[in-house]
Amino acid sequence: QETAFAHLSDTLTSMDASLAQITREIKMGEKFLEIRLTPLRDQGGNLYGRLIAMRDITARKQMEEALRKSEAQYRAIINSTPDLLFLISRQGVFLDFHCRDKSMLYIPPESFLNRNIASVFPAEIARDAMEAIERSLASGQLTVFEYALERNGKLRYFEDRIVPFGTEEVLSVVREITERKLAEDALRESEAHFREVFDNTAHGTFIVEVAENGDFFLGDSNKAEEVLTSIPRETVLGKRVDDAFPPELAKRLQANYSRAITGGKPISFEEDLDLPGVGLKSYYTSLAPVKDKTGRFYRIIGSTLEISERRRMEKDLEQRLSEIQRLNRELQESQAQVVEHQRALARLEERQQMARDLHDSVNQSIHSLMLFSETLVVLLQKKRTKDALLAAERIQESGKRALKELRLLLYKAQSAEINQNTDLIGALEDRLNMVERRVGVKAQVDYENNMINRIPVTWIENLYWIIMEALNNSLKHSQAHQVHIRFVCTADHFDLEIADDGGGFDIRQMRSGGYGMKSMNERARILGGNLSVISTPREGTSVRFTATMER
């Protein structure tokens, strides 16, 4: 009351006597009051008093505030929407619009406001729009239609959502859906492509739908599947597996499907199936479970390949394997006899002569044949038919490699100790004569006659083992026909190269951490030089050591 009377006192003090009436609004805590002062005059027009009226307007003020907030909220929603908004009369006249960016408009506002749709859009679009407006006003419900317009030389697609706005007007909410339409077109094209691939793939392909209760229903299948199973797609499409096949066969199929779903990942297996109208045949089947957005497995995509002929070939290979094993046993017996014979001869000769004779005899050849025969047996047991055939064709080549290894082992066993007194060139020639040249590799050492004397004697041992490691690698891995060892020595520079014409390799795949490379690099470091390897597939390999020599 004190606040009200204070406002009233201020109003009376400031009141102009000529005023007919004064109205003021004041706030008292949470309430609002309206104060109205009316002057009272006598017949002569003289002021003799004032009539004061007060009323509580709190409810009205709260409604006004709520309305203001609501209007601000809706205005914010309208301003934030990316869509175009149009207010259109029942007759199709554009009354108002809203858009965040006028560049989104098909034409400028002055070209469509207060004009009819028919004068703005092509006839077909205008007709569809007027039908949508009439349907929306008649039903009181949302009506949606789509249309396309050409803008900047490109066809753009739009969705128009029309809702009643009173009884004689509608609100048109327009959104561009070009990306969605293009995505839908791409999806349709992709589905058509998938359908073409699905129908024409050589493997039998089929789909099994998985119900929420775990039942399996036969879905689509391609032509190859129909040929394999002799089951027309139309006769089983949509049927439960139990209803489409005999009980025993249905049980086996469902067990396979359940295994794929339970495991949650693709499975592959071989099986013999007795299909109606086809008979007993062997198949290789793959099943891949597919999840929906909720993570439930709702579908299985399967593929089938008949392998009856392959199974027949495998049985034939098993018979051949049995024969090979029999021959292998006979070879082992023969080897035992040969070994015993060699042992008898060895007792009559010196140990070194015995080693040469044993190596040069048939014993080593039979042993190599056994080794690679066993490899062939393993491949056949693993049913790697093509690999087994390739292994059989390469037995002779593998025997040659084994011979190289044997020559190398014999050399290592018989080679003399290497030290600073060793004749480096002589030791290299001994190695080449005993190993490389004996296995058909043309080997050559190139140097100047007086050059060797310039090499410090303290380098001999490390140089020798660097060369040995390079030769060993070439012998084991390169399939080289020629090997050159080149020495170039000047007053202050030393250059050594071991090069072959073998298969080479991708230098990026070289194992830098291998023992051989570590050994060569360490010896090169001891000599204060640098070691490098240069190789290109099918163009050979070069190992080069360079160092500076003190005068």
Buried (B, 14 or more C-beta within 10 A) or exposed (E): EEEEEEBBEEBEEEBEEEEEEBEBEBEBEEEBBBBEBBBEEEEEEEEEEBEEEBEEBBEEBEEEEEEEEEEEEEEEEEEEBEBBBBBBBBEBBBEEBBBEEEEEBBEEEEEBBEBBBBEBBEEEBBEBBBEBBBBBBEEEEEBEBEBBBEEEEEEBBBBBBBBBBEEEBBBBBBBBBBEEBEEEEEEEEEEEEEEEEBEEBEBBBBBBBBEEEEEBBBBBBBBBBBEBBEBEBEEBBEEBBBEBBEEEBBEBBBEBBEEBBEEEEEBEEEBEBEBEEEEEBBBBBBBBBEEEEEEEBBBBBBBBBBBEEBBEEBEEBEEEBEEBBEEBEEBEEEBEEBBEEBEEEBEEEEEEEBBEBBBEBEBBBBBBBBBBBEBBBEBBEEEEBEBBBEBBEBBEEBBEBBBBBBBBEBBEEEEEEBEEEBEBBEBBBBBBEBBBBBBEBEBEBEBEEEBBEEBEEEBBBBBBBBBBBBBBBBBEBBBBEBBBBBBBBEEEEBBBBBBBBBBBBEEEEEEEEEEBBEBBBEBBEEBEBEBEBBBEEEEBBBBBBBBEBEE
